[in-house]
Amino acid sequence: MHDGTPPDAIERAVREVLGSLAGDLTANEAALLAELEALGSEVARAKREVAALRVDDINASHIPAATDELDAVVEHTAAATNEILDVCETLEQLAPKLRAAAHRDALGAAVTRIYEACSFQDITGQRIGKVVAALKAIESRVAAVTARFGAAAADADPAIDEPPVEATEGQRLANGPQLPAAASSQEEIDRLLASFD
């Protein structure tokens, strides 16, 4: 940690000292000092890159949006699995009403296979839970790095705002399923469909 002296002032001071000592240095000392100067420049560049990461966007928007989408995947998968299991129960209740034993056995075997296949939902939920935990850990670590280095780098060299990327109409329409809070209402969908007439 430094005492509040701006990093560019320290770099200027080192350059002045190097310039005044150039005649008194051996070749090895000059090479070592040049390497130190290059290292200082690399550290300054890394600090600027950390400041340009837009950590606020990552922590406030990107990671929460990703975790919300993953939570929605778990919810929709669970709902679909429950629906499948309900249908399997109905099929099991119908099986005894079949006349041929072979048909009852085939239906029973098929229902059993469906039950077994539905175990994917639990496994998927566990794996997505691990991804969400990893995203939250990344969010925490990025915030810690930014708190430690980002403020000084941001003061020295503020990030340049990048223009937003324009999405085509097809990209805007083909954005996949939406979270319930962001989904279009049936009225909006009806209006869109009516506009095609």
PAZAPA-4460 file (N, C-alpha, C; in steps of 0.05 Angstrom, whole numbers, plus 32768, in hexadecimal, padded with zeros to 4 digits):
% residues 197
    n_x    n_y    n_z   ca_x   ca_y   ca_z    c_x    c_y    c_z   seq   type   mol
   8011   7FE8   8000   8000   8000   8000   8012   8019   8000     1      M     A
   8009   802E   7FF3   8018   8047   7FF3   800A   805B   8005     2      H     A
   8017   8071   8009   800D   8085   801D   7FFA   809A   8011     3      D     A
   7FEE   8094   7FFB   7FDC   80A7   7FEF   7FE8   80B6   7FD7     4      G     A
   8002   80B2   7FD2   800F   80BF   7FBC   8005   80B2   7FA2     5      T     A
   7FFD   80C1   7F8F   7FF3   80B6   7F76   8008   80A4   7F68     6      P     A
   8000   808E   7F5D   8013   807C   7F50   8023   8089   7F3A     7      P     A
   8016   809C   7F2B   8025   80A9   7F15   803B   80BB   7F20     8      D     A
   8038   80C6   7F38   804D   80D7   7F45   8064   80C5   7F4D     9      A     A
   805E   80AE   7F57   8074   809B   7F5F   8083   8092   7F46    10      I     A
   8075   808D   7F30   8082   8084   7F17   8094   809B   7F0D    11      E     A
   808A   80B3   7F0E   809B   80CA   7F05   80B4   80CD   7F16    12      R     A
   80B1   80C9   7F30   80C8   80CB   7F42   80DC   80B5   7F3C    13      A     A
   80D3   809D   7F37   80E5   8087   7F30   80F4   808D   7F16    14      V     A
   80E5   8098   7F02   80F1   809E   7EE8   8107   80B4   7EEC    15      R     A
   8102   80C8   7EFD   8115   80DD   7F01   812E   80D2   7F0F    16      E     A
   812A   80C1   7F22   8141   80B5   7F30   8151   80A4   7F1C    17      V     A
   8143   8094   7F0C   8151   8084   7EF8   8160   8095   7EE5    18      L     A
   8154   80AB   7EDC   8162   80BD   7EC9   817B   80C9   7ED5    19      G     A
   817A   80D0   7EEF   8191   80DD   7EFB   81A7   80C9   7F02    20      S     A
   81A0   80AF   7F05   81B4   809B   7F0B   81BE   808C   7EF3    21      L     A
   81B4   8091   7EDC   81BA   8081   7EC4   81D8   807F   7EC0    22      A     A
   81E8   8093   7EC5   8205   8092   7EC0   8213   8082   7ED5    23      G     A
   8208   807F   7EED   8215   8072   7F03   820E   8055   7F06    24      D     A
   81FC   804A   7EF5   81F2   802F   7EF8   8202   801C   7EE7    25      L     A
   8204   8003   7EF1   8210   7FEE   7EE1   81FA   7FE5   7ECD    26      T     A
   8202   7FD5   7EBA   81EF   7FCA   7EA7   81DA   7FB9   7EB4    27      A     A
   81E2   7FA9   7EC8   81CE   7F98   7ED6   81BB   7FA9   7EE6    28      N     A
   81C5   7FBD   7EF3   81B3   7FCF   7F03   819F   7FDD   7EF1    29      E     A
   81A9   7FE7   7EDB   8198   7FF5   7EC8   8182   7FE2   7EBD    30      A     A
   818A   7FC9   7EB7   8176   7FB5   7EAE   8162   7FAF   7EC4    31      A     A
   816B   7FAD   7EDC   8159   7FA7   7EF3   8145   7FBE   7EF6    32      L     A
   814F   7FD6   7EF5   813E   7FEE   7EF8   812A   7FF0   7EE1    33      L     A
   8133   7FE9   7EC9   8121   7FE9   7EB3   810B   7FD4   7EB6    34      A     A
   8112   7FBD   7EC1   80FE   7FA8   7EC6   80EA   7FB2   7EDB    35      E     A
   80F4   7FBF   7EF0   80E3   7FCA   7F05   80D0   7FDE   7EFA    36      L     A
   80DA   7FEF   7EE8   80C9   8003   7EDC   80B3   7FF6   7ECB    37      E     A
   80BB   7FE1   7EBC   80A7   7FD2   7EAB   8093   7FC5   7EBD    38      A     A
   809C   7FBA   7ED3   8089   7FAD   7EE6   8076   7FC2   7EF2    39      L     A
   8080   7FD9   7EF9   806E   7FEE   7F03   8059   7FF6   7EEE    40      G     A
   8061   7FF8   7ED5   804E   7FFE   7EBF   8039   7FE8   7EBD    41      S     A
   8042   7FCF   7EBF   8030   7FB9   7EBD   801B   7FB9   7ED4    42      E     A
   8024   7FBF   7EEC   8012   7FC1   7F03   7FFE   7FD8   7EFE    43      V     A
   8007   7FEF   7EF4   7FF5   8005   7EEF   7FE0   7FFD   7ED9    44      A     A
   7FE9   7FEF   7EC5   7FD7   7FE5   7EB0   7FC2   7FD2   7EBC    45      R     A
   7FCB   7FC0   7ECD   7FB8   7FAD   7ED9   7FA4   7FBC   7EEA    46      A     A
   7FAC   7FD0   7EF9   7F9A   7FE0   7F09   7F85   7FEE   7EF7    47      K     A
   7F8E   7FF9   7EE0   7F7B   8005   7ECE   7F67   7FF1   7EC4    48      R     A
   7F70   7FD9   7EBE   7F5E   7FC4   7EB4   7F4A   7FBC   7EC9    49      E     A
   7F52   7FBA   7EE2   7F40   7FB4   7EF8   7F2B   7FCA   7EFA    50      V     A
   7F33   7FE3   7EF8   7F20   7FF9   7EFA   7F0C   7FF8   7EE2    51      A     A
   7F16   7FEF   7ECB   7F05   7FEE   7EB3   7EF2   7FD6   7EB2    52      A     A
   7EF4   7FC5   7EC6   7EE3   7FAC   7EC6   7EC5   7FB2   7EC9    53      L     A
   7EBF   7FC9   7ED2   7EA3   7FD0   7ED7   7E97   7FBD   7EEC    54      R     A
   7EA5   7FBB   7F02   7E9D   7FA8   7F17   7E81   7FAE   7F21    55      V     A
   7E7A   7FC7   7F21   7E5F   7FCE   7F2A   7E4A   7FC0   7F18    56      D     A
   7E4F   7FC0   7EFE   7E3D   7FB3   7EEB   7E3D   7F95   7EF0    57      D     A
   7E55   7F8A   7EF5   7E57   7F6D   7EFA   7E48   7F65   7F13    58      I     A
   7E4D   7F74   7F29   7E41   7F6D   7F42   7E23   7F75   7F44    59      N     A
   7E1C   7F8B   7F37   7E00   7F94   7F3A   7DED   7F89   7F24    60      A     A
   7DF9   7F80   7F0E   7DE7   7F78   7EF8   7DED   7F5C   7EED    61      S     A
   7E06   7F58   7EE4   7E0C   7F3F   7ED5   7E09   7F26   7EE7    62      H     A
   7E16   7F26   7EFE   7E16   7F0E   7F0F   7DFA   7F0A   7F1A    63      I     A
   7DEC   7F1E   7F25   7DD1   7F19   7F2E   7DBE   7F10   7F17    64      P     A
   7DC1   7F1A   7EFF   7DB1   7F11   7EE9   7DB6   7EF4   7EE2    65      A     A
   7DD0   7EEC   7EE3   7DD7   7ED1   7EDD   7DCC   7EBE   7EF3    66      A     A
   7DCE   7EC6   7F0C   7DC4   7EB5   7F21   7DA5   7EB3   7F20    67      T     A
   7D98   7EC9   7F19   7D7B   7EC9   7F16   7D73   7EB6   7EFF    68      D     A
   7D81   7EB7   7EE9   7D7B   7EA5   7ED3   7D7F   7E87   7EDB    69      E     A
   7D95   7E82   7EE9   7D9A   7E67   7EF2   7D84   7E5E   7F06    70      L     A
   7D7D   7E6F   7F18   7D67   7E69   7F2B   7D4D   7E63   7F1C    71      D     A
   7D48   7E72   7F07   7D30   7E6D   7EF6   7D31   7E52   7EE9    72      A     A
   7D49   7E4A   7EE0   7D4D   7E30   7ED3   7D46   7E1A   7EE7    73      V     A
   7D4F   7E1D   7F00   7D49   7E09   7F15   7D2B   7E08   7F1A    74      V     A
   7D1E   7E1F   7F1C   7D01   7E20   7F21   7CF1   7E13   7F0B    75      E     A
   7CF8   7E1A   7EF2   7CE9   7E0F   7EDB   7CEE   7DF1   7ED8    76      H     A
   7D07   7DE9   7EDD   7D0D   7DCC   7EDB   7CFD   7DBD   7EF1    77      T     A
   7CFC   7DC8   7F09   7CED   7DBB   7F1E   7CCF   7DBA   7F17    78      A     A
   7CC4   7DCF   7F0C   7CA8   7DD0   7F05   7CA2   7DBB   7EEF    79      A     A
   7CB4   7DBA   7EDB   7CB0   7DA6   7EC5   7CB2   7D8A   7ED0    80      A     A
   7CC5   7D85   7EE2   7CC9   7D6B   7EED   7CB1   7D63   7EFD    81      T     A
   7CA6   7D75   7F0D   7C8E   7D6F   7F1D   7C76   7D68   7F0B    82      N     A
   7C74   7D76   7EF4   7C5E   7D70   7EE1   7C62   7D54   7ED6    83      E     A
   7C7A   7D4E   7ECE   7C80   7D33   7EC3   7C79   7D1D   7ED8    84      I     A
   7C81   7D22   7EF1   7C7C   7D0E   7F06   7C5E   7D0B   7F0B    85      L     A
   7C4F   7D21   7F09   7C32   7D1F   7F0C   7C25   7D0E   7EF6    86      D     A
   7C2F   7D12   7EDD   7C25   7D02   7EC7   7C2C   7CE5   7ECB    87      V     A
   7C44   7CDF   7ED5   7C4C   7CC3   7EDA   7C39   7CB6   7EEF    88      C     A
   7C32   7CC5   7F03   7C1F   7CBA   7F17   7C04   7CB3   7F0A    89      E     A
   7BFB   7CC5   7EF7   7BE2   7CBF   7EE9   7BE5   7CA6   7ED8    90      T     A
   7BFB   7CA3   7ECB   7C00   7C8B   7EBB   7C01   7C72   7ECC    91      L     A
   7C0D   7C74   7EE3   7C0E   7C5D   7EF6   7BF1   7C55   7EFE    92      E     A
   7BE0   7C69   7F02   7BC5   7C63   7F0A   7BB5   7C56   7EF3    93      Q     A
   7BBC   7C5D   7EDA   7BAF   7C51   7EC3   7BB9   7C35   7EBC    94      L     A
   7BD1   7C2F   7EC4   7BDD   7C15   7EBC   7BCD   7BFD   7EC3    95      A     A
   7BC1   7BFB   7EDC   7BB2   7BE3   7EE3   7B99   7BE0   7ED1    96      P     A
   7B90   7BF5   7EC4   7B78   7BF4   7EB4   7B7D   7BE8   7E98    97      K     A
   7B97   7BE5   7E91   7B9D   7BD9   7E78   7B98   7BBB   7E79    98      L     A
   7B8D   7BB0   7E63   7B86   7B94   7E63   7B9E   7B82   7E61    99      R     A
   7BB0   7B88   7E4F   7BC7   7B76   7E4A   7BDD   7B7B   7E5F   100      A     A
   7BE6   7B66   7E6A   7BFC   7B67   7E7E   7C15   7B73   7E72   101      A     A
   7C1A   7B6C   7E59   7C32   7B77   7E4B   7C31   7B95   7E49   102      A     A
   7C19   7BA0   7E43   7C15   7BBD   7E42   7C19   7BCA   7E5D   103      H     A
   7C0E   7BBD   7E72   7C12   7BC8   7E8D   7C2F   7BC8   7E94   104      R     A
   7C3D   7BB2   7E8E   7C5A   7BB1   7E94   7C6A   7BC5   7E84   105      D     A
   7C63   7BC9   7E6B   7C72   7BDC   7E5A   7C6D   7BF8   7E65   106      A     A
   7C54   7BFF   7E6C   7C4E   7C19   7E77   7C5D   7C1D   7E91   107      L     A
   7C5C   7C09   7EA2   7C6A   7C0B   7EBC   7C88   7C10   7EB8   108      G     A
   7C94   7C01   7EA5   7CB1   7C05   7EA0   7CB7   7C21   7E95   109      A     A
   7CA5   7C2B   7E83   7CA9   7C46   7E78   7CA7   7C5B   7E8E   110      A     A
   7C93   7C58   7EA0   7C90   7C6B   7EB6   7CA8   7C6A   7EC8   111      V     A
   7CB3   7C53   7ECE   7CCB   7C50   7EDE   7CE2   7C5F   7ED1   112      T     A
   7CE5   7C5C   7EB7   7CFB   7C6A   7EA9   7CF8   7C88   7EAB   113      R     A
   7CDF   7C91   7EA9   7CDA   7CAE   7EAC   7CE2   7CB8   7EC8   114      I     A
   7CDA   7CA9   7EDC   7CE1   7CB0   7EF8   7CFF   7CB2   7EFA   115      Y     A
   7D0D   7C9E   7EF0   7D2B   7C9E   7EF2   7D37   7CB6   7EE3   116      E     A
   7D2C   7CBC   7ECB   7D36   7CD2   7EBC   7D32   7CED   7ECA   117      A     A
   7D1D   7CEF   7EDA   7D16   7D08   7EE7   7D2B   7D0F   7EFD   118      C     A
   7D3D   7CFD   7F03   7D51   7D03   7F17   7D64   7D19   7F0C   119      S     A
   7D63   7D1F   7EF2   7D73   7D34   7EE7   7D6E   7D4F   7EF5   120      F     A
   7D55   7D53   7EFE   7D4E   7D6C   7F0A   7D5D   7D72   7F23   121      Q     A
   7D60   7D5E   7F33   7D6F   7D61   7F4C   7D8D   7D66   7F46   122      D     A
   7D98   7D57   7F34   7DB4   7D5A   7F2D   7DB9   7D75   7F20   123      I     A
   7DA7   7D7D   7F0E   7DA9   7D98   7F01   7DA8   7DAE   7F16   124      T     A
   7D95   7DAC   7F29   7D93   7DC0   7F3E   7DAD   7DC2   7F4E   125      G     A
   7DB9   7DAB   7F55   7DD2   7DAB   7F64   7DE8   7DB8   7F54   126      Q     A
   7DEA   7DB2   7F3B   7E00   7DBD   7F2A   7DFC   7DDB   7F27   127      R     A
   7DE3   7DE3   7F22   7DDE   7E00   7F1F   7DE4   7E0F   7F39   128      I     A
   7DDD   7E02   7F4F   7DE4   7E0E   7F6A   7E01   7E12   7F6D   129      G     A
   7E12   7E00   7F63   7E2F   7E04   7F64   7E37   7E1B   7F52   130      K     A
   7E2B   7E1E   7F3B   7E32   7E34   7F29   7E2A   7E4F   7F36   131      V     A
   7E13   7E50   7F42   7E0A   7E68   7F50   7E1E   7E6F   7F66   132      V     A
   7E26   7E5B   7F76   7E39   7E60   7F8C   7E54   7E6A   7F80   133      A     A
   7E5D   7E5F   7F6A   7E75   7E68   7F5D   7E73   7E85   7F54   134      A     A
   7E5C   7E8C   7F48   7E57   7EA8   7F3F   7E58   7EBB   7F56   135      L     A
   7E4C   7EB3   7F6C   7E4C   7EC5   7F84   7E68   7EC7   7F8F   136      K     A
   7E78   7EB2   7F8F   7E94   7EB4   7F98   7EA4   7EC6   7F86   137      A     A
   7EA0   7EC4   7F6C   7EAD   7ED6   7F59   7EA5   7EF3   7F5E   138      I     A
   7E8C   7EF7   7F62   7E82   7F12   7F68   7E90   7F1E   7F80   139      E     A
   7E92   7F0E   7F95   7E9F   7F16   7FAE   7EBC   7F1D   7FAA   140      S     A
   7ECA   7F0B   7F9B   7EE7   7F0F   7F97   7EEC   7F28   7F85   141      R     A
   7EDC   7F2B   7F70   7EDF   7F43   7F5F   7EDA   7F5C   7F6F   142      V     A
   7EC6   7F5C   7F80   7EC1   7F74   7F91   7ED8   7F79   7FA3   143      A     A
   7EE4   7F64   7FAE   7EFB   7F68   7FC0   7F13   7F73   7FB1   144      A     A
   7F19   7F69   7F99   7F2F   7F73   7F8A   7F2A   7F90   7F82   145      V     A
   7F12   7F96   7F7A   7F0B   7FB1   7F72   7F0E   7FC4   7F8A   146      T     A
   7F04   7FBC   7FA1   7F06   7FCD   7FB9   7F24   7FD2   7FC0   147      A     A
   7F34   7FBE   7FBB   7F50   7FC1   7FC2   7F60   7FD2   7FAE   148      R     A
   7F5B   7FCD   7F94   7F6B   7FDA   7F7F   7F5C   7FEC   7F6D   149      F     A
   7F42   7FE7   7F6A   7F33   7FF6   7F56   7F2F   8013   7F5B   150      G     A
   7F2C   801B   7F74   7F27   8037   7F7B   7F3E   8048   7F73   151      A     A
   7F57   8040   7F79   7F6E   8050   7F72   7F72   8051   7F54   152      A     A
   7F6D   803B   7F47   7F70   803A   7F2A   7F5A   804A   7F1C   153      A     A
   7F42   8049   7F27   7F2C   8059   7F1B   7F31   8076   7F1E   154      A     A
   7F3D   807F   7F35   7F43   809B   7F39   7F59   80A4   7F25   155      D     A
   7F6C   8093   7F20   7F82   809A   7F0F   7F7A   809A   7EF1   156      A     A
   7F6A   8086   7EE9   7F63   8083   7ECD   7F47   8078   7ECB   157      D     A
   7F32   808A   7ECC   7F17   8080   7ECB   7F11   806F   7EB2   158      P     A
   7F00   805B   7EB5   7EF9   8049   7E9F   7EEA   8059   7E8A   159      A     A
   7EF0   8052   7E71   7EE2   805F   7E5B   7EC8   804F   7E56   160      I     A
   7EB2   805E   7E55   7E98   8050   7E50   7E98   8045   7E34   161      D     A
   7E91   802B   7E32   7E8F   801F   7E18   7E72   8023   7E0E   162      E     A
   7E6F   8028   7DF4   7E54   802B   7DEA   7E45   8011   7DEC   163      P     A
   7E2B   8012   7DF2   7E1C   7FF9   7DF4   7E1A   7FEB   7DD9   164      P     A
   7E1B   7FD1   7DD9   7E19   7FC2   7DC1   7DFC   7FC1   7DB8   165      V     A
   7DF7   7FC9   7DA0   7DDC   7FC9   7D95   7DD4   7FAD   7D8D   166      E     A
   7DBE   7FA3   7D97   7DB4   7F89   7D8F   7DA1   7F8C   7D77   167      A     A
   7DA2   7F79   7D65   7D90   7F79   7D4E   7D74   7F72   7D58   168      T     A
   7D60   7F77   7D47   7D45   7F71   7D4F   7D42   7F53   7D55   169      E     A
   7D4F   7F42   7D44   7D4E   7F26   7D48   7D5A   7F1E   7D63   170      G     A
   7D70   7F2A   7D6B   7D7D   7F24   7D85   7D6B   7F2D   7D9C   171      Q     A
   7D5E   7F44   7D99   7D4C   7F4D   7DAE   7D34   7F3A   7DB1   172      R     A
   7D2A   7F30   7D9B   7D13   7F1E   7D9C   7D1A   7F02   7DA5   173      L     A
   7D33   7EF9   7D9E   7D3B   7EDD   7DA4   7D4D   7EDC   7DBC   174      A     A
   7D44   7EE8   7DD2   7D54   7EE8   7DEA   7D4D   7ED1   7DFD   175      N     A
   7D3D   7EBE   7DF4   7D37   7EA7   7E05   7D22   7EAD   7E1A   176      G     A
   7D1D   7E99   7E2A   7D09   7E9E   7E3F   7D11   7EB4   7E52   177      P     A
   7CFE   7EC3   7E5B   7D04   7ED9   7E6D   7CFC   7ED1   7E8A   178      Q     A
   7D09   7EDF   7E9D   7D01   7EDC   7EB8   7CE5   7EE6   7EBC   179      L     A
   7CD5   7EDB   7ECE   7CBA   7EE4   7ED1   7CB6   7F02   7ED4   180      P     A
   7CC8   7F0F   7EE3   7CC6   7F2C   7EE7   7CCB   7F3C   7ECE   181      A     A
   7CDA   7F31   7EBB   7CE1   7F3F   7EA3   7CD2   7F36   7E8B   182      A     A
   7CC1   7F22   7E8E   7CB3   7F16   7E77   7C9E   7F29   7E6C   183      A     A
   7C99   7F26   7E52   7C84   7F36   7E45   7C69   7F2B   7E4E   184      S     A
   7C56   7F3D   7E51   7C3B   7F35   7E59   7C2D   7F2A   7E40   185      S     A
   7C17   7F1B   7E44   7C08   7F11   7E2E   7BFD   7F27   7E1D   186      Q     A
   7BF6   7F3E   7E29   7BEC   7F55   7E1A   7C01   7F60   7E07   187      E     A
   7C1B   7F61   7E11   7C30   7F6A   7E00   7C35   7F57   7DE8   188      E     A
   7C33   7F3D   7DEE   7C37   7F29   7DD9   7C21   7F2C   7DC4   189      I     A
   7C08   7F2F   7DCE   7BF1   7F32   7DBB   7BF5   7F4A   7DAA   190      D     A
   7BFE   7F61   7DB6   7C03   7F79   7DA6   7C18   7F75   7D91   191      R     A
   7C2D   7F67   7D98   7C43   7F61   7D85   7C38   7F50   7D6E   192      L     A
   7C29   7F3C   7D74   7C1F   7F2A   7D5F   7C0B   7F39   7D4E   193      L     A
   7BFB   7F4B   7D59   7BE8   7F5B   7D4A   7BF6   7F6E   7D37   194      A     A
   7C0F   7F77   7D3F   7C1E   7F89   7D2D   7C27   7F7C   7D14   195      S     A
   7C27   7F62   7D12   7C2F   7F54   7CFA   7C19   7F52   7CE5   196      F     A
   7C01   7F58   7CED   7BEA   7F57   7CDA   7BEA   7F6E   7CC7   197      D     A
***
